[in-house]
C-alpha cells in the first residue's frame, strides 16, 4: 500500500504571503484560504482512508494468527489423543500377556 500525501506548508498552499489591505486582496486571500482548506480536507480524508485500510489489515492478521494458533492446538490435541490411544492399546496387550503367562505358570504347576 502506498500513501501519497500532499505538501501542506503555507507556501505550498499559497497562503504564506496573503495581503488583506485591499478589497481585492482580501477576496483573493479568501479564495486562497478556501482552496487551502479544501486541500487540507482532501489530505485528511486520504490519511483517514489509509488508516482504515491499515486497521483492516491489522485485523486480518490478528484473525489469521488466531486461526493458526487454533489449528496448532487442534493438531497437538489430535497427537495427544492418538498417542494416548496407542499407549492404552499397548497397555492392554501387556496386561493380556502377563495374564496368559500367569495362567501358563498356573497350568504348569498343576502338571
C-alpha positions as YAML, in Angstrom:
chain: A
units: angstrom
residues:
- id: 1
  name: UNK
  ca: [0.00, 0.00, 0.00]
- id: 2
  name: UNK
  ca: [1.34, 3.39, -0.99]
- id: 3
  name: UNK
  ca: [0.22, 6.52, 0.81]
- id: 4
  name: UNK
  ca: [0.93, 9.76, -1.04]
- id: 5
  name: UNK
  ca: [0.49, 12.96, 0.91]
- id: 6
  name: UNK
  ca: [0.25, 16.47, -0.46]
- id: 7
  name: UNK
  ca: [2.68, 19.03, 0.87]
- id: 8
  name: UNK
  ca: [0.73, 21.24, 3.26]
- id: 9
  name: UNK
  ca: [3.09, 24.04, 4.11]
- id: 10
  name: UNK
  ca: [1.80, 27.61, 3.96]
- id: 11
  name: UNK
  ca: [3.85, 28.31, 0.85]
- id: 12
  name: UNK
  ca: [2.65, 25.11, -0.88]
- id: 13
  name: UNK
  ca: [-0.94, 26.08, -0.08]
- id: 14
  name: UNK
  ca: [-0.30, 29.63, -1.30]
- id: 15
  name: UNK
  ca: [-1.39, 31.25, 1.94]
- id: 16
  name: UNK
  ca: [2.02, 32.29, 3.25]
- id: 17
  name: UNK
  ca: [2.02, 35.82, 1.90]
- id: 18
  name: UNK
  ca: [-1.56, 36.97, 1.64]
- id: 19
  name: UNK
  ca: [-2.42, 40.61, 1.71]
- id: 20
  name: UNK
  ca: [-5.73, 41.80, 3.07]
- id: 21
  name: UNK
  ca: [-5.05, 45.53, 2.87]
- id: 22
  name: UNK
  ca: [-7.47, 46.00, -0.03]
- id: 23
  name: UNK
  ca: [-10.83, 44.57, -1.00]
- id: 24
  name: UNK
  ca: [-9.33, 42.78, -4.00]
- id: 25
  name: UNK
  ca: [-6.51, 41.40, -1.83]
- id: 26
  name: UNK
  ca: [-8.98, 40.22, 0.81]
- id: 27
  name: UNK
  ca: [-11.13, 38.48, -1.81]
- id: 28
  name: UNK
  ca: [-8.05, 36.78, -3.25]
- id: 29
  name: UNK
  ca: [-6.99, 35.79, 0.27]
- id: 30
  name: UNK
  ca: [-10.43, 34.29, 0.97]
- id: 31
  name: UNK
  ca: [-10.22, 32.24, -2.23]
- id: 32
  name: UNK
  ca: [-6.70, 31.08, -1.37]
- id: 33
  name: UNK
  ca: [-7.72, 30.14, 2.18]
- id: 34
  name: UNK
  ca: [-10.77, 28.23, 0.90]
- id: 35
  name: UNK
  ca: [-8.56, 26.34, -1.58]
- id: 36
  name: UNK
  ca: [-6.11, 25.56, 1.25]
- id: 37
  name: UNK
  ca: [-8.97, 24.29, 3.43]
- id: 38
  name: UNK
  ca: [-10.14, 22.04, 0.58]
- id: 39
  name: UNK
  ca: [-6.62, 20.71, 0.08]
- id: 40
  name: UNK
  ca: [-6.23, 20.02, 3.80]
- id: 41
  name: UNK
  ca: [-9.63, 18.29, 3.90]
- id: 42
  name: UNK
  ca: [-8.61, 16.07, 0.98]
- id: 43
  name: UNK
  ca: [-5.33, 15.24, 2.72]
- id: 44
  name: UNK
  ca: [-7.16, 14.41, 5.95]
- id: 45
  name: UNK
  ca: [-9.57, 12.17, 4.02]
- id: 46
  name: UNK
  ca: [-6.66, 10.35, 2.36]
- id: 47
  name: UNK
  ca: [-4.98, 9.85, 5.73]
- id: 48
  name: UNK
  ca: [-8.23, 8.57, 7.26]
- id: 49
  name: UNK
  ca: [-8.76, 6.17, 4.37]
- id: 50
  name: UNK
  ca: [-5.21, 4.84, 4.68]
- id: 51
  name: UNK
  ca: [-5.65, 4.48, 8.42]
- id: 52
  name: UNK
  ca: [-8.83, 2.43, 7.89]
- id: 53
  name: UNK
  ca: [-7.04, 0.18, 5.38]
- id: 54
  name: UNK
  ca: [-4.16, -0.36, 7.79]
- id: 55
  name: UNK
  ca: [-6.59, -1.17, 10.61]
- id: 56
  name: UNK
  ca: [-8.41, -3.68, 8.38]
- id: 57
  name: UNK
  ca: [-5.08, -5.32, 7.52]
- id: 58
  name: UNK
  ca: [-4.14, -5.47, 11.20]
- id: 59
  name: UNK
  ca: [-7.50, -7.08, 12.00]
- id: 60
  name: UNK
  ca: [-6.97, -9.66, 9.22]
- id: 61
  name: UNK
  ca: [-3.51, -10.50, 10.58]
- id: 62
  name: UNK
  ca: [-4.95, -10.91, 14.07]
- id: 63
  name: UNK
  ca: [-7.66, -13.28, 12.79]
- id: 64
  name: UNK
  ca: [-5.08, -15.28, 10.81]
- id: 65
  name: UNK
  ca: [-2.88, -15.55, 13.89]
- id: 66
  name: UNK
  ca: [-5.81, -16.77, 15.99]
- id: 67
  name: UNK
  ca: [-6.74, -19.32, 13.30]
- id: 68
  name: UNK
  ca: [-3.16, -20.63, 13.15]
- id: 69
  name: UNK
  ca: [-2.99, -20.88, 16.93]
- id: 70
  name: UNK
  ca: [-6.28, -22.78, 16.98]
- id: 71
  name: UNK
  ca: [-5.15, -25.13, 14.20]
- id: 72
  name: UNK
  ca: [-1.89, -25.80, 16.03]
- id: 73
  name: UNK
  ca: [-3.75, -26.55, 19.25]
- id: 74
  name: UNK
  ca: [-6.07, -28.93, 17.40]
- id: 75
  name: UNK
  ca: [-3.10, -30.78, 15.88]
- id: 76
  name: UNK
  ca: [-1.44, -31.09, 19.27]
- id: 77
  name: UNK
  ca: [-4.73, -32.37, 20.76]
- id: 78
  name: UNK
  ca: [-5.06, -34.95, 17.96]
- id: 79
  name: UNK
  ca: [-1.47, -36.11, 18.51]
- id: 80
  name: UNK
  ca: [-2.02, -36.45, 22.25]
- id: 81
  name: UNK
  ca: [-5.25, -38.38, 21.68]
- id: 82
  name: UNK
  ca: [-3.59, -40.72, 19.17]
- id: 83
  name: UNK
  ca: [-0.63, -41.35, 21.46]
- id: 84
  name: UNK
  ca: [-2.92, -41.96, 24.44]
- id: 85
  name: UNK
  ca: [-4.93, -44.45, 22.40]
- id: 86
  name: UNK
  ca: [-1.75, -46.21, 21.27]
- id: 87
  name: UNK
  ca: [-0.48, -46.30, 24.86]
- id: 88
  name: UNK
  ca: [-3.76, -47.76, 26.12]
- id: 89
  name: UNK
  ca: [-3.74, -50.44, 23.41]
- id: 90
  name: UNK
  ca: [-0.19, -51.46, 24.27]
- id: 91
  name: UNK
  ca: [-1.01, -51.45, 27.96]
- id: 92
  name: UNK
  ca: [-3.97, -53.82, 27.35]
- id: 93
  name: UNK
  ca: [-1.71, -56.10, 25.29]
- id: 94
  name: UNK
  ca: [0.89, -56.11, 28.04]
- id: 95
  name: UNK
  ca: [-1.69, -56.95, 30.69]
- id: 96
  name: UNK
  ca: [-3.08, -59.73, 28.46]
- id: 97
  name: UNK
  ca: [0.42, -61.14, 28.05]
- id: 98
  name: UNK
  ca: [1.00, -61.06, 31.81]
- id: 99
  name: UNK
  ca: [-2.32, -62.81, 32.34]
- id: 100
  name: UNK
  ca: [-1.51, -65.52, 29.78]
- id: 101
  name: UNK
  ca: [1.91, -66.08, 31.36]
- id: 102
  name: UNK
  ca: [0.33, -66.29, 34.78]
- id: 103
  name: UNK
  ca: [-2.17, -68.86, 33.56]
- id: 104
  name: UNK
  ca: [0.59, -70.82, 31.85]
- id: 105
  name: UNK
  ca: [2.57, -70.87, 35.09]
- id: 106
  name: UNK
  ca: [-0.55, -71.97, 36.92]
- id: 107
  name: UNK
  ca: [-1.19, -74.80, 34.46]
- id: 108
  name: UNK
  ca: [2.42, -75.94, 34.68]
- id: 109
  name: UNK
  ca: [2.24, -76.23, 38.43]
- id: 110
  name: UNK
  ca: [-0.84, -78.45, 38.06]
- id: 111
  name: UNK
  ca: [1.07, -80.95, 35.92]
...
